[in-house]
Amino acid sequence: MTALPQERRVVTAIPGPKSQELQARRTAAVAAGVGSVLPVFTTRAGGGIIEDVDGNRLIDFGSGIAVTSVGASAEAVVRRASAQLADFTHSCFMVTPYEGYVEVCEQLAELTPGDHAKKSALFNSGAEAVENAVKIARAYTKRQAVVVFDHGYHGRTNLTMALTAKNMPYKNGFGPFAPEIYRVPVAYGYRWPSGPENAGAEASAQAIDMISKQIGAENVAAVIIEPVLGEGGFIEPAKGFLPAIAQFAKDNGIVFVADEIQSGFCRTGQWFASEDEGIVPDLITTAKGIAGGLPLSAVTGRAEIMDAAHAGGLGGTYGGNPVACAAALGAIETMKELDLNARAKRIEEVMKTRLAAVQEKYDIVGDVRGRGAMIAIELVKSGTKDPNPEVTAALAKACHSVGLLVLTCGTYGNVLRFLPPLVIGEDLLNEGLDLLEQAFAGV
């Protein structure tokens, strides 16, 4: 898969002296509002390893936030994107189109849930895809209201900040936000007052009641939900919740939008997380894992809904860039060839077994959850369910110092999330989990 040796190596402090020099340059030149989880500067990456400027090799449990699922230098992605670079970098699909864009849309029609006629439009980022899903839903329904859910994350543009639940760091000080956005409860099993077994039925009833009473179902253009909530803490809505919301949308002429930007493309052990409960979204938004690290996103959905926007109403200069489309075709080729859905399921099996043992040993682990290679642990204060962001940060720091890259998330900042590349070797996966266990022992 990659020429980069697939072994952890720590030769300096992390970050090392060269990374620290670059960090000083970065501080002088890059806006302070752009953060970094770990200021080690990458020179090479592939498989399950990131190599930095100091020669350290870190085990990658982040995949650039679920982007490099096929690895950060997958052969088919590099081959196809390189060939396209040599032919032409850009023509703008809205000026003179090209086959790669069409081919990506054909693949999306084939891979996304449902056997109805589908069409797609391509963009650059997840937030752009979500914005365009809203535009399309409004054009189709001739309605304005949009319903989103507690703990949801949908992006950093003005409209998607309004859709996103968490204030800090995403929204604070950046308003005013777009109107006609309404937020309702989600079935967060671990924190549902009457327990996870009741969360699906109770939360869906509450959400539907709020939509009906406070907005009026006939005013709602779209409901938008992540089938596994990413930034909010890798929350899997309790069973029954998604089908109930999808059915309510169908009964009321509301466009049901699945935001699969983080959960799509084999990440949860299925092509799309919606498949777990047989959900067939009207529209599905994708990005992150779609193109092996090149900027590309898509809205895919029922042909009659996708065609509701007038000609010229959708698009953008770089949307569906030819090099990014070539990379996406390489990523999809890799996913099929290596059966990355099966790999994701195996990663889940290994991780959940190991993490269950950690939970058994440490009562600060409140919950182990997730599917495929989208796994998280929620950390709490001993003997309670009170969020413990302090220990979460300390654990992440301890992992980073020994060469394991992990990310945090969660509305309360108390979730360690694991997003290893789907091509990671099992030896590296287990070594990473050893390091995590050592971090627990130390913290």
C-alpha positions in Angstrom: 0.0 0.0 0.0 2.8 2.5 0.9 6.6 2.7 0.9 6.5 4.2 4.4 7.7 1.6 7.0 4.6 0.6 9.0 6.2 1.0 12.5 6.1 3.5 15.2 9.3 5.4 15.9 9.9 8.1 18.5 13.4 9.7 18.1 12.8 13.1 19.6 10.3 14.7 22.0 7.0 15.2 20.3 6.8 17.8 18.9 10.6 17.7 18.0 13.0 20.6 17.3 12.2 20.9 13.6 8.5 20.9 14.2 9.0 23.5 16.9 10.9 25.7 14.4 8.1 25.3 11.9 5.5 26.1 14.6 7.3 29.4 15.2 7.0 30.2 11.5 3.4 29.1 11.5 2.6 31.3 14.4 4.0 34.3 12.6 2.2 33.6 9.2 -1.0 31.6 9.9 -4.1 33.1 11.5 -4.4 32.1 15.2 -8.0 31.0 14.6 -6.8 27.9 12.7 -5.9 25.4 15.4 -4.0 22.1 15.3 -4.5 19.0 17.5 -0.8 18.3 17.6 1.8 20.6 16.1 4.0 18.0 14.5 4.7 18.8 10.9 4.0 15.9 8.5 6.5 15.0 5.7 5.0 11.6 4.7 2.0 9.5 5.6 0.5 6.2 4.5 -1.1 3.0 5.8 -1.4 3.6 9.6 1.6 5.9 10.0 2.4 9.7 9.9 6.0 10.6 9.6 7.1 14.1 10.8 10.0 16.4 10.0 12.0 15.1 12.9 11.8 11.5 11.7 9.2 10.4 14.3 6.6 8.0 13.0 3.2 8.2 14.8 0.5 5.6 14.7 -2.5 7.4 13.1 -5.8 7.0 14.9 -7.2 10.1 13.2 -7.1 9.7 9.4 -7.1 13.5 9.1 -10.6 13.4 10.7 -12.0 10.4 8.8 -10.6 11.5 5.4 -7.7 9.2 4.6 -9.7 6.0 5.1 -7.8 4.3 2.2 -4.5 5.6 3.7 -2.8 9.0 3.0 -0.9 7.8 -0.1 -3.1 5.0 -1.6 -1.7 3.7 -4.8 -4.9 4.0 -6.9 -5.5 7.5 -5.6 -2.0 8.7 -6.4 -2.0 6.9 -9.8 -5.3 8.3 -11.0 -4.8 11.8 -9.6 -1.3 12.0 -11.1 -2.5 11.0 -14.5 -5.3 13.6 -14.4 -2.8 16.3 -13.2 -0.7 15.6 -16.3 -3.8 15.9 -18.6 -5.4 19.0 -17.2 -5.9 20.5 -13.7 -9.2 22.4 -14.3 -11.6 23.4 -16.9 -14.6 24.1 -14.7 -17.4 21.6 -15.1 -19.9 24.5 -15.6 -17.8 25.7 -18.6 -16.6 22.6 -20.4 -17.5 19.3 -18.6 -15.4 16.1 -18.3 -16.0 12.4 -17.8 -14.5 12.1 -14.3 -17.3 14.2 -12.7 -20.0 12.1 -14.5 -18.2 8.9 -13.4 -18.1 9.9 -9.7 -21.9 10.7 -9.9 -22.5 7.3 -11.5 -20.6 5.6 -8.6 -22.5 7.5 -6.0 -25.8 6.5 -7.6 -24.7 2.9 -7.4 -23.2 2.9 -3.9 -25.7 5.0 -1.9 -28.8 3.4 -0.2 -31.9 2.8 -2.3 -32.5 1.6 -5.8 -34.5 4.6 -7.0 -33.2 6.9 -9.8 -30.5 9.1 -8.4 -28.5 12.2 -9.4 -25.6 14.0 -7.8 -23.9 17.4 -7.7 -20.3 17.8 -6.6 -18.7 20.5 -4.4 -15.5 21.1 -2.4 -16.3 20.6 1.3 -18.7 19.0 3.6 -20.2 22.3 4.6 -20.8 23.2 1.0 -22.6 19.8 0.4 -24.9 20.5 3.4 -25.7 24.0 2.3 -26.6 22.8 -1.2 -28.7 20.0 0.3 -30.7 22.7 2.0 -31.0 24.8 -1.2 -32.2 21.7 -3.1 -34.7 20.7 -0.4 -36.1 24.3 -0.3 -36.4 24.4 -4.1 -38.2 21.0 -4.1 -40.6 21.6 -1.3 -41.1 25.4 -1.6 -40.8 25.5 2.2 -38.2 27.2 4.4 -37.8 25.6 7.8 -34.9 23.2 8.4 -34.8 20.8 11.4 -31.5 19.6 13.0 -30.7 17.7 16.2 -28.9 18.2 19.5 -25.2 17.4 19.3 -25.2 17.6 15.5 -22.3 19.1 13.6 -22.7 20.2 9.9 -19.9 22.7 9.2 -18.4 26.2 9.7 -20.0 28.3 7.0 -22.7 30.7 8.1 -25.7 28.4 7.3 -23.9 25.3 8.6 -22.9 27.1 11.8 -26.6 27.7 12.4 -27.2 24.0 11.8 -24.4 22.9 14.2 -25.3 22.5 17.9 -22.1 23.3 19.7 -21.2 26.9 20.4 -17.5 26.8 21.2 -15.4 26.8 19.1 -17.6 26.7 16.1 -20.1 29.5 16.5 -19.0 31.7 19.3 -18.8 35.4 18.3 -19.6 34.6 14.6 -23.3 35.5 14.5 -25.9 36.4 13.5 -26.9 33.1 12.0 -29.2 32.0 9.3 -32.9 32.0 10.2 -35.5 29.2 10.0 -33.3 26.6 11.7 -34.9 24.5 14.5 -33.2 22.1 16.9 -34.9 19.0 18.4 -33.7 16.2 20.8 -31.7 13.2 19.6 -31.7 9.7 21.1 -28.4 9.9 23.0 -28.7 6.5 24.7 -25.9 6.9 27.3 -27.3 10.2 28.6 -31.1 9.6 28.1 -32.9 10.1 31.4 -34.9 6.9 31.4 -32.1 4.8 29.9 -30.9 3.7 26.5 -33.7 1.1 26.0 -36.3 3.9 26.0 -34.3 6.6 24.2 -35.3 5.7 20.6 -39.0 5.8 21.2 -39.1 8.7 23.6 -36.7 11.0 21.8 -38.4 10.4 18.4 -41.8 11.2 20.0 -40.4 14.3 21.6 -38.7 15.5 18.4 -41.8 14.8 16.3 -44.1 16.6 18.8 -41.8 19.7 18.8 -41.7 19.8 15.0 -45.5 19.5 14.8 -46.3 22.0 17.5 -43.5 24.6 17.3 -42.8 24.7 13.5 -45.6 22.9 11.7 -44.6 19.9 9.6 -46.1 21.6 6.5 -43.4 24.3 6.9 -40.4 22.0 7.0 -38.3 21.6 3.9 -35.7 19.2 5.4 -34.6 17.3 8.4 -30.8 16.8 8.5 -29.1 14.2 10.7 -25.8 12.4 10.9 -26.7 8.6 11.2 -23.8 8.5 13.6 -23.2 11.9 15.1 -19.5 12.8 14.6 -18.2 15.9 16.4 -21.0 15.6 19.0 -19.4 12.5 20.4 -19.8 9.5 18.0 -23.4 9.2 19.2 -25.3 6.3 17.6 -29.0 7.3 17.9 -30.7 4.6 19.9 -32.4 2.0 17.8 -35.7 3.0 16.3 -35.0 6.7 16.4 -33.8 7.2 12.8 -36.6 5.0 11.2 -39.2 7.0 13.2 -37.9 10.4 12.0 -37.5 9.1 8.4 -41.1 7.9 8.4 -42.4 11.1 9.8 -40.5 13.0 7.1 -41.9 10.8 4.4 -45.5 11.1 5.8 -45.2 14.9 5.7 -43.4 15.6 2.4 -40.2 16.6 4.2 -36.9 15.8 2.6 -34.8 13.5 4.8 -31.1 14.4 4.5 -28.5 12.0 5.9 -25.3 13.8 6.6 -22.8 11.0 6.0 -19.8 13.2 5.7 -17.9 11.6 8.5 -19.7 8.2 8.6 -19.7 7.4 4.9 -17.5 5.3 2.6 -16.9 2.1 4.6 -16.1 4.0 7.9 -18.8 2.1 9.9 -18.4 -1.2 8.2 -21.0 -0.4 5.6 -20.8 1.8 2.6 -23.1 4.2 4.5 -24.1 4.2 8.1 -27.8 4.7 7.1 -27.8 1.1 6.0 -27.6 -0.1 9.6 -31.4 0.4 10.1 -32.3 0.2 6.5 -32.8 4.0 6.1 -33.0 5.2 2.5 -32.4 9.0 2.7 -33.9 11.3 0.1 -30.6 13.2 0.0 -27.2 12.1 1.3 -24.2 14.4 1.8 -20.7 13.0 1.5 -17.1 14.4 1.7 -14.2 13.4 4.0 -13.5 9.7 2.9 -14.7 10.2 -0.7 -11.4 11.1 -2.4 -8.5 9.9 -0.4 -7.6 13.4 0.9 -8.4 15.6 -2.0 -11.2 18.2 -1.5 -14.4 16.8 -2.9 -18.0 16.6 -1.6 -21.3 15.6 -3.0 -25.1 15.7 -2.6 -26.7 12.6 -4.0 -30.4 11.9 -4.0 -33.7 11.1 -5.6 -33.5 12.4 -9.2 -36.8 14.4 -9.0 -35.5 16.2 -5.8 -32.1 16.8 -7.2 -33.6 18.3 -10.4 -35.7 20.8 -8.5 -33.1 23.5 -8.5 -33.1 25.7 -11.7 -30.2 25.4 -14.2 -27.3 27.4 -13.0 -28.6 27.3 -9.4 -26.0 24.8 -8.3 -22.3 24.7 -8.8 -19.1 26.6 -8.0 -15.8 27.2 -9.7 -13.9 24.2 -8.3 -16.9 21.9 -7.6 -16.0 18.4 -8.7 -12.4 19.4 -9.7 -11.1 16.8 -12.2 -8.1 15.9 -10.1 -10.3 15.4 -7.0 -12.7 13.3 -9.1 -9.8 11.1 -10.3 -8.8 10.6 -6.7 -12.3 9.7 -5.7 -12.4 7.0 -8.4 -9.1 5.7 -7.0 -10.4 5.7 -3.4 -13.6 3.8 -4.4 -11.5 1.3 -6.4 -9.4 0.8 -3.3 -12.4 0.4 -1.0 -13.9 -2.3 -3.3 -10.6 -4.1 -4.0 -9.5 -4.4 -0.4 -13.1 -4.9 0.9 -12.7 -2.0 3.4 -16.1 -2.6 4.9 -14.8 -6.0 6.2 -11.6 -4.3 7.4 -13.7 -1.7 9.3 -15.7 -4.5 11.0 -12.5 -6.2 12.0 -11.1 -2.9 13.4 -14.4 -2.7 15.5 -14.0 -6.2 16.8 -10.4 -5.6 17.9 -11.0 -2.2 19.4 -14.2 -2.9 21.2 -12.7 -6.0 22.8 -9.7 -4.1 24.0 -11.7 -1.0 25.1 -14.3 -3.1 27.0 -11.4 -4.4 29.1 -10.3 -0.8 29.7 -13.8 0.1 30.8 -13.9 -2.9 33.2 -10.7 -1.6 34.8 -11.3 2.1 35.0 -14.7 3.5 36.1 -13.9 6.9 34.4 -14.8 5.1 31.1 -18.6 5.7 31.0 -19.4 4.4 27.6 -17.7 2.5 24.7 -19.6 3.0 21.4 -19.5 3.4 17.7 -19.4 1.1 14.6 -16.6 -0.1 12.3 -13.6 2.2 12.5 -15.6 5.0 14.1 -15.2 4.1 17.8 -15.2 6.3 20.9 -15.0 6.2 24.6 -16.8 8.8 26.8 -15.0 9.8 29.9 -16.7 10.7 33.1 -15.9 11.6 36.7 -15.5 8.5 38.9 -18.8 7.1 40.1 -20.9 9.6 38.1 -21.9 10.5 34.5 -20.5 14.0 34.9 -18.4 14.8 31.8 -14.6 14.7 32.4 -13.0 16.9 29.8 -9.8 17.3 31.9 -8.9 13.6 31.9 -9.8 13.4 28.2 -7.3 16.1 27.4 -4.7 14.5 29.6 -5.1 11.1 28.0 -4.9 12.6 24.5 -1.7 14.4 25.5 -0.2 11.2 27.0 -0.9 9.3 23.8 0.6 12.1 21.6 3.8 12.1 23.7 4.5 8.4 22.9 3.6 8.6 19.2 -0.1 7.8 19.0 -2.3 10.4 17.3 -5.8 10.4 18.8 -8.6 13.0 18.6 -11.1 14.3 21.1 -14.7 15.4 20.4 -18.1 15.6 22.1 -20.4 18.4 23.1 -18.8 18.3 26.6 -15.3 17.7 25.3 -15.1 14.4 27.1 -14.9 11.9 24.2 -11.8 10.2 22.8 -12.6 9.3 19.2 -10.7 6.7 17.1 -10.7 6.9 13.3 -7.8 4.7 12.2 -7.3 4.4 8.4 -9.2 1.3 7.3 -5.9 0.0 5.8 -4.0 0.1 9.1 -2.2 -3.2 10.0 -3.5 -5.1 12.9 -0.1 -5.0 14.7 -0.2 -1.2 14.6 -3.8 -1.2 15.7 -3.0 -3.3 18.8 0.2 -1.3 19.5 -1.9 1.8 19.5 -4.3 0.2 21.9 -1.3 -0.8 24.1 -0.2 2.8 24.2 -3.7 3.9 25.1 -3.8 1.4 28.0 -0.5 2.7 29.2 -1.9 6.3 29.1 -4.8 5.2 31.3 -2.4 3.6 33.8 -0.4 6.9 33.8 -3.3 9.3 34.1 
